[in-house]
Each structure stands twice: as C-alpha cells, then as structure tokens.
Amino acid sequence: MNTPLQLLDGFQARFGTAASVYRAPGRVNLIGEHTDYNDGFVLPAAIEFYCWAAVAPRRDGKLVIHSENFNETVEASLDSLTPLGKKHWANYPLGVAWALRQAGKALRGANIYITGEVPLGAGLSSSAAVEVAVAFALLSESDAAIDRAELAKLCQKAENEFVGARVGIMDQFVSCFGRASHALLLDCRSLKYEFVKLPEDLQLVICNTMVRHELASGEYNARRAECEEGVRILRIVYPEIRALRDVMLSQLEDHRSHLTPQVFARCRHVITENARVKSAVEAFHRGDTKTLGQLLHESHRSLRDDYEVSCRELDLMVEIAMAQPGLIGARMTGGGFGGCTINLVKSAAVSDFRRSVAAAYSSKTGLTPEIYLSPASEGAQQMALEENKPAK
C-alpha cells in the first residue's frame, strides 16, 4: 500500500466516515527457530510488509470488522466475544479485543477496515501483524495507555487461547518493537532485548517456496508437546530446569537413554539453536560473515534433521541459494513445512541472486517463487494521513 489514503478510501466506502490509520509489520527470523516457546533466544527483524487497520469509534459496544483480503465483514459485541470457527481470519482481531478486555482494558466499539501486505501462509507472521495492528488501534481509539511489552503478551494470549495456536512471543514482540536497519535479540523468558545493527552491505532476501503443507499447524503443537515432555523427564534429575533454555547439551547427552530418540532430537535442536543465536549476534558485532553463514547453515540442518520441520521445497531453495555468488547464508525461516527461506546476500549480488534462484527453483519444481527484498523496519505505529509517515 502506497499511502494510508488508499485505506481510508476503502473505509469511507464501507462505513461512510473518516478514520485513523495504524499499521504493524510482519517479520523474518534471522536465526532462533522454535526456541521462543522454550523460553529461549531469537533474532528476528520487522519487515516492510504490513497489516494496515483503519479504525473509527462506535457507540454501541460492537466491533464491525471488514477484511479487504477476504472480502468479508463480521460483527460482534465486545461483551460476548467468541471464536467464529477454526481458521477463520476474524479470530485474530476478535481475539485481541477479547484479550484486552480480559486484561481489564476499557475498549470502545469500533468499525475496523483491515488490509494486509504480509503474504499469507508464508511464515512471515501475517497473524501477529493483524493482532498488533488491531490491538494498537483499539487501545489508541479507546484513549488507553499502550505498554508495548504488555501489548505483545496480550496478542500472544489471543493467539494461544482464543485462536488456539500455541505460539511463542517472538512474532508479536518484534511487530511491536522493530527498528529500522536492526534485528532484535530477544530473551523470550525475561523479554529483555537489544538491537543488533545489520551490515549496510548485506540485504535480507526472502524466498517464498509457494508451498504450505497442511500438517503445519498440528505438527507445530506436537513439537511443543515433545519439548515439554523432554523438560518433564529431565526435571526429575535436574529439578531447577524450567524450560529447554536451562538445559546444557552435556546434560541432555548424559540422560539420552531416558528420552525417546524423537524427543531427544527435538531437545537437541532447541539447545543448539539457542547457542547459535548468541554466536550469530557475536558474529554480527565482529562483522564475521563467514561464521554467520555457517551458523545459518547449521540452523537449517538442525531444523531439517532434528526438529523435522523442513520439507523438500525448503531444502531445495536453500540448496540452490548456497550455490549462488554473494550468498552469506541461507536457512528456512518460520514454523516450517513450507513458506520461506531467509538469505543474507551481498548487496551487489542481489539482482543476479534473485534471477538465478527463481529460474533454478522453477525449473526443478514447476513453481514460480516470490522473492522479496526488505530492509528491517519500524514496529507498530499510527500513521499520518497526508503522507506515508508515522503520526507525530
């Protein structure tokens, strides 16, 4: 979307009034996959693909929400918010209203017009972008204070308890706190974070495989349960353990016989992935692109072999990228079973990289991939109406 004015035109046509405009970004995770719900460490960046929400107040305590992407309008009372059925798009905005009310926020009714640029089903967190944009808008329009860390946690609660997806905090947090030209190192237990400057001569290139396997959501919850099983067993020997982020690899190895091979492998991925995140941050600080590339490669291999959340298309996309000049590193990003890879590419090589990867992938799969370039972007914000700029 080029300007909030386009969104306002749609809102005016639908609801007949003026509105305020808010946006929140999707994200790409550089490294640290499936660690967030294990109290671990992640290194995402917000991207310049947004969910936009135009909002105006209502006096009747209702939410009337229109999705431009789905061309559908839903209506609900703030006093009786319930899910509309499995996988319904409206559960995300309704869920955040429910979570805000659960937290004691005094919300006003609202007309909401939503449009999203984050590719659906690509592992770039379109759901968190919707949640954060709508929650930010509802609080602003209700003259409620906005604590971004609390907002991220309430959006996570909405997805966990209202939508039914047991996601961690990473997506919502970086959608709230993103900073241009920086990745965000987040401790998912304490929510302490620091920004990591991204090199100016590297670009984030996101390659969408254009596949999304149906088993993704169920397998995501299964992986979480397997991690919890590992913690339950290891806690018998190490009662101080709260999550896999507390377990050393040597401890896991010492008690391998107490775990099924599958649970052991899941735990090994999380423990080694947490270490890779910390090493990647150090490599960024040193400008050590060689080590950075190795860490991304090791992350993908661990996700493929130990966590088993990759797929043929993701593996092929990484394999093709690894053969291209100017590539620093490549790995799958997101929950897995399809979606996207993240590639760190030298700026001078990006054009050739995009062309060569697209051609090779298409010739081997018959699919035409979408390849996106995005600098790291700012987090959620209200937008000025006259220009595509944050409101003062």
C-alpha positions in Angstrom: 0.0 0.0 0.0 1.5 3.3 -1.1 -0.4 5.6 1.3 -2.9 5.5 4.1 -5.2 7.5 1.9 -6.0 4.3 -0.1 -7.0 2.5 3.0 -9.2 5.5 4.0 -11.0 5.3 0.7 -11.9 1.7 1.4 -13.1 2.6 4.9 -15.1 5.6 3.6 -16.9 3.4 1.0 -17.6 0.7 3.6 -18.5 2.8 6.7 -19.1 6.3 5.4 -16.9 8.2 7.9 -13.3 9.3 8.4 -10.9 7.1 10.4 -7.5 6.8 11.9 -4.8 4.6 10.4 -2.5 2.1 12.1 0.0 -0.4 10.8 2.1 -3.2 12.2 4.8 -5.2 10.4 5.4 -8.9 9.7 8.8 -10.3 10.5 11.5 -12.5 9.2 13.5 -14.5 11.7 17.3 -14.5 11.0 18.0 -17.3 13.4 16.4 -18.9 16.5 13.6 -21.1 15.3 11.3 -22.9 17.6 13.2 -21.5 20.6 10.7 -18.8 21.7 8.2 -21.1 23.3 11.0 -22.9 25.1 12.0 -19.6 26.9 14.9 -19.2 24.5 16.6 -16.6 22.3 15.6 -15.3 18.9 16.9 -12.8 16.4 14.1 -11.5 14.2 13.7 -8.3 12.2 10.5 -6.5 11.4 10.0 -6.2 7.6 8.4 -3.6 5.3 5.3 -5.8 4.8 2.4 -4.5 7.0 -1.1 -5.1 8.2 -3.0 -1.9 7.9 -6.0 -1.0 10.0 -8.3 2.0 9.6 -10.5 2.5 12.7 -13.3 4.7 13.9 -15.3 4.5 17.1 -18.8 3.2 17.5 -21.2 3.9 20.4 -23.0 0.6 20.6 -20.2 -1.6 22.0 -19.9 -3.6 18.8 -16.9 -4.4 16.6 -17.6 -4.4 12.9 -14.6 -5.7 11.1 -14.1 -5.8 7.3 -11.2 -7.7 5.7 -10.2 -6.4 2.3 -8.1 -9.5 1.7 -11.0 -11.9 2.4 -13.8 -9.5 1.2 -15.8 -10.3 4.3 -17.3 -8.4 7.2 -18.0 -9.8 10.7 -19.8 -8.2 13.6 -19.5 -9.0 17.3 -20.4 -7.5 20.7 -17.5 -6.6 23.0 -19.5 -8.2 25.8 -19.7 -11.6 24.1 -16.6 -12.4 22.0 -16.3 -16.0 20.9 -14.3 -17.6 18.1 -16.0 -18.0 14.8 -14.7 -21.4 13.9 -11.4 -23.0 13.2 -9.0 -21.0 10.9 -11.4 -18.1 10.5 -9.5 -14.8 9.7 -11.6 -12.8 12.1 -10.5 -14.8 15.2 -7.2 -12.8 15.2 -8.8 -9.3 15.5 -11.6 -10.6 17.7 -9.1 -12.5 19.8 -7.0 -9.4 20.6 -10.2 -7.5 21.7 -11.0 -10.4 23.9 -7.5 -10.5 25.4 -7.5 -6.7 26.0 -10.9 -7.0 27.8 -9.6 -9.9 29.8 -6.8 -7.6 31.0 -9.2 -5.0 32.1 -8.8 -2.6 29.2 -11.9 -0.4 28.7 -12.5 -0.7 25.0 -14.9 1.3 22.9 -16.8 -0.3 20.0 -15.2 0.3 16.6 -15.5 0.0 12.9 -12.3 -1.6 11.6 -11.1 -2.0 8.0 -8.2 -4.3 7.6 -5.8 -5.0 4.7 -2.6 -7.0 4.8 0.5 -7.0 2.7 2.2 -9.8 4.6 2.0 -12.9 2.3 -0.5 -15.4 3.9 0.9 -18.8 4.9 4.5 -17.8 4.1 5.9 -17.9 7.7 6.3 -14.2 7.8 3.9 -13.7 10.6 0.8 -12.2 9.0 -1.2 -13.2 12.0 0.9 -11.3 14.5 0.8 -8.2 12.2 -3.0 -8.3 12.3 -3.1 -8.8 16.0 -0.7 -6.0 16.8 -2.2 -3.5 14.3 -5.7 -4.1 15.7 -4.7 -4.1 19.3 -2.7 -0.9 18.9 -5.6 0.7 17.1 -8.2 -0.4 19.7 -6.2 0.9 22.6 -5.4 4.2 20.9 -9.0 4.8 19.9 -10.1 4.0 23.5 -7.6 6.5 24.9 -5.9 3.7 26.8 -2.2 3.6 27.6 0.0 1.4 25.4 2.8 -0.6 27.0 4.3 -2.4 24.0 5.6 -5.4 26.0 2.2 -5.9 27.6 0.6 -5.5 24.2 2.8 -8.2 22.7 1.9 -10.5 25.6 -1.8 -9.9 25.2 -1.6 -10.6 21.4 0.2 -13.8 22.2 -2.5 -14.7 24.7 -5.1 -14.1 22.0 -3.4 -16.5 19.6 -2.8 -19.1 22.3 -6.2 -19.1 24.0 -8.7 -17.6 21.5 -7.3 -18.8 18.2 -5.8 -22.0 19.6 -2.3 -21.8 18.3 0.4 -22.3 20.9 2.8 -19.7 19.5 5.7 -18.1 21.4 6.1 -14.3 22.0 8.6 -13.6 19.2 6.3 -12.5 16.4 4.2 -10.1 18.4 7.2 -8.7 20.2 9.1 -7.7 17.1 6.0 -6.4 15.5 5.7 -4.0 18.4 9.4 -3.2 18.9 11.0 -3.4 15.4 13.7 -0.9 14.5 14.8 0.1 11.0 18.2 -1.4 10.0 18.3 -3.6 13.1 17.5 -7.1 14.1 16.2 -7.6 17.6 17.8 -10.1 20.0 15.1 -11.2 22.4 15.3 -13.3 25.6 11.8 -14.9 25.4 11.8 -15.5 29.2 12.7 -12.1 30.6 11.6 -10.2 27.5 14.9 -8.3 27.7 16.0 -7.3 24.3 18.8 -5.4 22.4 19.0 -4.2 18.9 21.7 -5.6 16.6 22.8 -3.4 13.7 22.6 -5.1 10.3 25.5 -4.6 7.9 24.9 -2.0 5.3 26.4 -4.1 2.5 24.1 -7.0 3.1 20.4 -7.4 2.2 17.7 -9.6 3.6 16.3 -11.6 0.7 13.2 -13.7 1.4 12.4 -16.6 -0.9 8.9 -17.9 -0.8 8.6 -21.5 -1.9 4.9 -21.0 -2.6 4.0 -24.2 -0.8 2.4 -24.7 2.6 1.8 -28.2 3.8 -1.5 -28.8 5.7 0.2 -30.6 8.6 2.0 -27.4 9.7 -0.3 -26.3 12.5 -0.8 -29.7 14.0 2.9 -30.6 13.9 3.7 -27.2 15.5 1.7 -28.1 18.6 3.2 -31.6 18.5 6.7 -30.2 18.6 5.9 -28.0 21.5 4.5 -31.0 23.4 7.6 -33.0 22.6 9.8 -30.3 24.1 7.6 -30.2 27.2 8.0 -33.9 27.5 11.8 -33.6 27.4 11.7 -31.0 30.2 9.4 -33.1 32.3 11.8 -36.1 32.1 14.9 -34.0 32.6 13.4 -32.2 35.6 13.4 -35.5 37.5 17.2 -35.3 37.5 17.6 -31.5 37.3 14.7 -30.0 39.4 15.9 -26.5 38.7 15.0 -26.8 35.0 12.0 -24.7 33.9 12.4 -24.9 30.1 14.9 -26.2 27.5 16.8 -22.9 27.6 18.0 -24.1 31.1 19.5 -27.4 29.8 23.1 -27.8 28.7 23.9 -30.1 25.8 26.1 -32.2 28.1 23.1 -32.7 30.5 20.9 -33.8 27.6 23.6 -36.2 26.3 24.1 -37.7 29.8 20.4 -38.6 30.0 19.8 -39.6 26.4 18.7 -43.1 27.4 15.7 -41.7 29.4 14.3 -40.0 26.3 12.8 -41.4 23.1 15.1 -40.7 20.1 12.5 -38.3 18.8 12.2 -36.2 22.0 16.0 -36.2 22.3 16.4 -34.8 18.8 13.8 -32.1 19.4 15.6 -31.1 22.6 19.0 -31.1 20.9 17.7 -28.7 18.2 16.4 -26.2 20.7 19.6 -26.3 22.9 21.9 -25.9 20.0 19.8 -23.3 18.3 19.9 -21.1 21.4 23.7 -21.3 21.3 23.6 -20.4 17.6 21.6 -17.3 18.2 24.2 -16.0 20.7 27.0 -16.9 18.3 25.2 -15.1 15.5 24.9 -11.9 17.4 28.6 -12.0 18.2 29.4 -12.6 14.6 27.3 -9.6 13.5 29.2 -7.5 16.0 32.5 -8.7 14.6 31.4 -8.4 11.0 32.3 -12.1 10.7 30.2 -13.1 7.7 31.9 -16.5 7.3 30.8 -17.6 10.8 27.4 -16.1 10.3 26.9 -18.2 7.1 28.0 -21.4 8.9 25.5 -20.7 11.7 22.6 -20.3 9.3 23.5 -23.5 7.5 23.8 -25.4 10.8 20.4 -24.0 11.9 18.7 -25.3 8.7 20.3 -28.7 9.0 19.1 -28.9 12.6 15.6 -27.9 11.7 15.6 -30.4 8.9 17.1 -33.4 10.7 16.5 -32.9 14.5 13.3 -30.9 14.5 11.9 -32.3 11.2 10.0 -29.2 10.2 11.6 -28.6 6.8 10.3 -30.0 3.5 11.6 -30.9 0.1 10.9 -27.4 -1.3 12.6 -25.6 1.6 15.6 -27.8 1.3 15.8 -27.3 -2.4 15.5 -23.5 -2.0 18.4 -23.5 0.5 20.5 -25.8 -1.7 20.0 -23.5 -4.7 20.9 -20.4 -2.7 24.0 -22.0 -1.3 25.4 -22.2 -4.9 24.9 -18.5 -5.7 27.7 -15.9 -5.7 27.4 -13.3 -2.9 25.4 -15.5 -0.5 26.4 -15.3 3.1 24.0 -17.8 4.5 20.5 -19.3 4.0 18.0 -21.2 6.1 14.3 -21.9 6.4 12.5 -19.3 8.5 9.2 -19.6 10.3 7.4 -22.6 11.6 8.3 -24.8 8.6 6.6 -27.3 6.3 6.7 -24.7 3.5 6.9 -21.0 3.5 10.1 -19.0 3.1 13.8 -19.1 3.4 15.9 -16.2 4.7 19.0 -15.3 2.8 21.7 -12.9 3.7 23.1 -11.7 0.4 25.8 -9.1 -0.5 24.0 -6.1 -1.9 26.0 -6.1 -5.2 24.9 -9.7 -5.9 21.2 -9.4 -5.1 19.8 -8.9 -8.7 21.7 -11.9 -10.0 20.8 -13.9 -6.9 17.1 -13.3 -7.4 17.1 -14.1 -11.0 19.2 -17.3 -10.7 17.4 -18.7 -7.7 13.9 -18.1 -9.3 15.0 -19.8 -12.5 16.6 -22.8 -10.8 13.7 -23.3 -8.4 11.1 -23.0 -11.1 12.9 -25.5 -13.4 13.1 -28.1 -10.6 9.6 -27.7 -9.1 7.4 -26.1 -11.8 6.5 -23.4 -9.2 7.2 -19.7 -9.6 8.7 -18.4 -6.3 8.1 -15.0 -5.0 11.4 -13.3 -3.9 11.1 -10.3 -1.6 13.7 -7.7 -0.6 13.0 -5.9 2.6 15.1 -3.8 4.9 14.5 -4.2 8.6 11.6 -1.8 9.5 9.9 0.0 12.4 7.3 -1.6 14.7 3.7 -0.7 15.1 2.6 2.9 14.8 -0.2 5.2 14.0 0.2 6.8 10.6 -0.3 10.4 9.4 -3.0 10.7 6.9 -1.4 13.1 4.4 1.8 11.1 3.9 3.0 7.6 4.4 4.8 8.6 7.6 4.3 7.9 11.3 2.0 10.3 13.1 3.7 12.9 15.3 
